[in-house]
């Protein structure tokens, strides 16, 4: 019997795996897709805000369809919520893995 693939909605499969800054203080986010073997590259906040199409393409190649306007909005909203949680956290900038339960989209 063939095992059926369970399809989760977009916001349930994409999450911020970690984040960091480069030597110039630019923020980078390492996104991941649940149940995907594809290792996504880190994306800079500048890249996400100025040309998010590469993020959508990479996510789509990792198995999450980010073709509709609604799906693209979900990705950007997830990042915006995540950024707000990190900035408001008393410990400041910490590993995103610590927020996985709170920000598991």
LOSEBA-712697 format. One record per residue: residue number from 1; residue in one letter; x, y, z of N, C-alpha, C, O in turn. Coordinates in steps of 0.02 Angstrom, whole numbers, plus 50000, padded with zeros to 5 digits. Example, Ala and Ser with C-alpha at 12.3 -4.5 7.8 and 13.67 -1.06 7.14 Angstrom:
<nodes>
NODE  num  residu    n_X    n_Y    n_Z   ca_X   ca_Y   ca_Z    c_X    c_Y    c_Z    o_X    o_Y    o_Z
NODE    1       A  50660  49716  50390  50615  49775  50390  50660  49835  50390  50712  49834  50423
NODE    2       S  50642  49888  50354  50684  49947  50357  50645  50002  50394  50670  50057  50402
</nodes>
This chain:
<nodes>
NODE  num  residu    n_X    n_Y    n_Z   ca_X   ca_Y   ca_Z    c_X    c_Y    c_Z    o_X    o_Y    o_Z
NODE    1       X  50042  49941  50000  50000  50000  50000  50044  50062  50000  50091  50067  50040
NODE    2       X  50029  50108  49956  50068  50170  49950  50049  50218  50006  49990  50231  50019
NODE    3       X  50100  50245  50039  50088  50293  50092  50071  50361  50062  50108  50386  50019
NODE    4       X  50016  50390  50084  49995  50455  50059  50034  50510  50094  50045  50507  50155
NODE    5       X  50054  50559  50056  50089  50616  50083  50039  50663  50116  49989  50683  50086
NODE    6       X  50053  50681  50178  50009  50727  50214  50031  50798  50197  50088  50816  50207
NODE    7       X  49985  50836  50171  50000  50905  50152  49976  50952  50206  49917  50957  50220
NODE    8       X  50023  50987  50237  50007  51037  50286  50000  51105  50252  50031  51116  50200
NODE    9       X  49960  51149  50280  49957  51216  50251  50025  51250  50254  50067  51232  50296
NODE   10       X  50036  51298  50211  50100  51333  50207  50126  51355  50275  50183  51339  50292
NODE   11       X  50086  51389  50313  50112  51418  50375  50128  51364  50427  50160  51380  50477
NODE   12       X  50108  51304  50416  50125  51250  50463  50192  51217  50445  50220  51181  50486
NODE   13       X  50217  51229  50385  50278  51195  50362  50340  51239  50360  50396  51213  50364
NODE   14       X  50333  51305  50355  50390  51350  50350  50404  51380  50418  50359  51404  50452
NODE   15       X  50468  51380  50437  50486  51411  50501  50557  51439  50497  50596  51421  50454
NODE   16       X  50572  51484  50543  50638  51513  50548  50680  51465  50590  50666  51455  50649
NODE   17       X  50730  51435  50559  50773  51387  50593  50824  51423  50638  50838  51401  50694
NODE   18       X  50851  51478  50613  50898  51517  50653  50905  51586  50620  50880  51598  50565
NODE   19       X  50940  51629  50654  50955  51695  50626  51022  51718  50651  51048  51692  50701
NODE   20       X  51049  51767  50617  51113  51795  50638  51127  51860  50604  51085  51887  50567
NODE   21       X  51186  51886  50616  51208  51949  50585  51277  51939  50555  51317  51899  50579
NODE   22       X  51289  51975  50501  51356  51973  50471  51400  52025  50505  51379  52058  50552
NODE   23       X  51461  52033  50480  51509  52079  50511  51488  52152  50506  51515  52194  50542
NODE   24       X  51440  52168  50463  51415  52236  50457  51350  52247  50495  51321  52301  50493
NODE   25       X  51327  52196  50530  51266  52202  50569  51202  52188  50531  51147  52200  50557
NODE   26       X  51207  52163  50470  51147  52146  50431  51117  52081  50456  51154  52032  50467
NODE   27       X  51051  52079  50465  51017  52020  50489  51006  51969  50433  50991  51988  50376
NODE   28       X  51015  51906  50450  51003  51850  50405  50957  51800  50438  50960  51790  50499
NODE   29       X  50913  51769  50399  50868  51718  50424  50880  51653  50387  50885  51652  50325
NODE   30       X  50883  51599  50423  50889  51532  50395  50820  51501  50400  50799  51481  50455
NODE   31       X  50786  51495  50344  50720  51465  50343  50726  51390  50331  50775  51367  50303
NODE   32       X  50676  51354  50352  50673  51282  50341  50601  51263  50327  50554  51298  50345
NODE   33       X  50594  51205  50294  50528  51179  50278  50523  51110  50310  50563  51066  50298
NODE   34       X  50472  51103  50352  50460  51039  50386  50452  50983  50335  50416  50992  50285
NODE   35       X  50484  50927  50347  50481  50867  50304  50513  50876  50236  50497  50839  50190
NODE   36       X  50559  50925  50229  50595  50934  50166  50668  50919  50177  50696  50936  50229
NODE   37       X  50699  50888  50129  50771  50872  50132  50814  50928  50102  50875  50924  50105
NODE   38       X  50782  50980  50076  50819  51034  50044  50842  51084  50097  50802  51109  50137
NODE   39       X  50907  51098  50097  50937  51146  50143  50936  51215  50111  50972  51228  50063
NODE   40       X  50894  51259  50137  50888  51326  50109  50946  51370  50131  50970  51362  50187
NODE   41       X  50968  51415  50089  51022  51461  50108  50994  51515  50155  50934  51525  50158
NODE   42       X  51038  51549  50191  51014  51605  50231  50994  51663  50185  51025  51673  50132
NODE   43       X  50944  51700  50205  50921  51758  50167  50930  51820  50210  50913  51820  50269
NODE   44       X  50957  51873  50180  50966  51935  50217  50898  51971  50222  50855  51963  50178
NODE   45       X  50891  52011  50274  50830  52050  50281  50823  52099  50223  50768  52112  50199
NODE   46       X  50880  52126  50200  50879  52170  50141  50852  52133  50080  50811  52160  50043
NODE   47       X  50874  52072  50070  50852  52032  50013  50778  52016  50018  50741  52020  49969
NODE   48       X  50755  51998  50078  50685  51981  50088  50640  52041  50074  50587  52034  50043
NODE   49       X  50661  52100  50097  50619  52159  50088  50624  52189  50018  50575  52218  49994
NODE   50       X  50681  52184  49985  50688  52216  49919  50671  52169  49861  50644  52192  49810
NODE   51       X  50685  52104  49866  50671  52057  49812  50653  51989  49841  50692  51942  49838
NODE   52       X  50593  51983  49869  50574  51921  49902  50561  51862  49854  50552  51806  49877
NODE   53       X  50561  51875  49789  50545  51822  49741  50593  51762  49747  50572  51705  49739
NODE   54       X  50657  51775  49762  50705  51720  49770  50687  51677  49829  50696  51616  49828
NODE   55       X  50660  51708  49882  50639  51670  49941  50580  51625  49922  50578  51566  49939
NODE   56       X  50532  51653  49886  50474  51614  49865  50494  51557  49819  50468  51501  49825
NODE   57       X  50541  51569  49774  50564  51517  49728  50598  51460  49766  50585  51401  49753
NODE   58       X  50642  51478  49813  50678  51427  49851  50629  51386  49894  50636  51325  49900
NODE   59       X  50581  51420  49925  50531  51384  49964  50490  51337  49920  50475  51281  49940
NODE   60       X  50472  51360  49861  50434  51318  49814  50475  51257  49794  50448  51202  49790
NODE   61       X  50540  51267  49782  50583  51210  49765  50592  51162  49824  50607  51103  49814
NODE   62       X  50581  51187  49884  50586  51144  49944  50521  51108  49959  50516  51071  50008
NODE   63       X  50470  51119  49917  50409  51082  49925  50349  51121  49951  50297  51091  49965
NODE   64       X  50356  51186  49958  50300  51227  49981  50281  51274  49925  50321  51314  49902
NODE   65       X  50220  51269  49902  50198  51310  49847  50187  51382  49870  50141  51396  49909
NODE   66       X  50229  51426  49846  50223  51497  49863  50212  51535  49798  50252  51577  49778
NODE   67       X  50156  51520  49766  50141  51551  49702  50087  51604  49707  50089  51654  49671
NODE   68       X  50039  51594  49752  49984  51642  49757  50004  51702  49800  50051  51699  49840
NODE   69       X  49967  51755  49791  49978  51815  49832  49966  51799  49906  50003  51824  49949
NODE   70       X  49917  51759  49920  49902  51740  49990  49960  51703  50021  49977  51715  50079
NODE   71       X  49990  51656  49985  50046  51618  50011  50107  51663  50023  50141  51657  50074
NODE   72       X  50119  51709  49977  50175  51756  49985  50164  51800  50047  50211  51814  50084
NODE   73       X  50102  51822  50056  50086  51863  50114  50096  51824  50179  50120  51852  50228
NODE   74       X  50079  51760  50179  50089  51718  50238  50162  51714  50257  50180  51718  50316
NODE   75       X  50205  51706  50207  50277  51702  50221  50302  51767  50252  50337  51766  50302
NODE   76       X  50284  51823  50222  50306  51888  50248  50277  51902  50317  50312  51929  50360
NODE   77       X  50214  51883  50329  50184  51892  50395  50219  51850  50447  50229  51872  50503
NODE   78       X  50237  51788  50429  50273  51744  50475  50339  51776  50496  50356  51775  50555
NODE   79       X  50375  51804  50449  50439  51837  50464  50428  51900  50507  50467  51913  50552
NODE   80       X  50376  51937  50492  50363  51997  50530  50346  51980  50603  50370  52013  50649
NODE   81       X  50305  51929  50614  50288  51907  50682  50351  51882  50717  50362  51898  50775
NODE   82       X  50391  51843  50681  50453  51817  50711  50498  51875  50733  50525  51874  50788
NODE   83       X  50508  51924  50689  50551  51981  50706  50525  52018  50767  50565  52038  50810
NODE   84       X  50460  52025  50773  50431  52058  50831  50444  52019  50895  50457  52050  50947
NODE   85       X  50440  51953  50893  50453  51912  50952  50526  51917  50974  50539  51922  51034
NODE   86       X  50572  51917  50927  50643  51922  50944  50658  51990  50974  50693  51994  51025
NODE   87       X  50632  52042  50945  50647  52109  50969  50617  52122  51038  50646  52159  51078
NODE   88       X  50560  52091  51053  50529  52102  51118  50553  52054  51172  50539  52065  51231
NODE   89       X  50590  52003  51153  50612  51954  51202  50664  51985  51249  50710  52020  51225
NODE   90       X  50658  51975  51315  50705  52006  51363  50778  51986  51352  50823  52024  51369
NODE   91       X  50789  51928  51323  50858  51906  51312  50888  51936  51249  50947  51927  51236
NODE   92       X  50847  51973  51211  50872  52004  51149  50877  51953  51093  50835  51908  51087
NODE   93       X  50927  51961  51051  50935  51919  50992  50961  51851  51013  51017  51844  51037
NODE   94       X  50919  51800  51004  50938  51732  51021  50920  51685  50965  50888  51705  50916
NODE   95       X  50941  51623  50970  50927  51573  50919  50852  51566  50906  50813  51564  50954
NODE   96       X  50833  51563  50844  50762  51556  50826  50734  51491  50850  50674  51486  50862
NODE   97       X  50775  51440  50857  50750  51375  50879  50715  51380  50946  50669  51340  50960
NODE   98       X  50734  51428  50987  50701  51437  51052  50631  51463  51045  50592  51460  51092
NODE   99       X  50613  51490  50986  50547  51517  50975  50504  51470  50933  50447  51487  50916
NODE  100       X  50530  51411  50916  50494  51367  50870  50423  51353  50894  50376  51354  50854
NODE  101       X  50414  51341  50958  50347  51326  50983  50302  51387  50978  50242  51380  50963
NODE  102       X  50329  51446  50990  50288  51506  50988  50275  51531  50917  50226  51566  50905
NODE  103       X  50320  51513  50871  50315  51540  50804  50313  51485  50752  50336  51495  50695
NODE  104       X  50286  51428  50769  50283  51372  50722  50226  51385  50673  50168  51369  50687
NODE  105       X  50243  51413  50616  50192  51430  50566  50188  51376  50515  50148  51381  50468
</nodes>
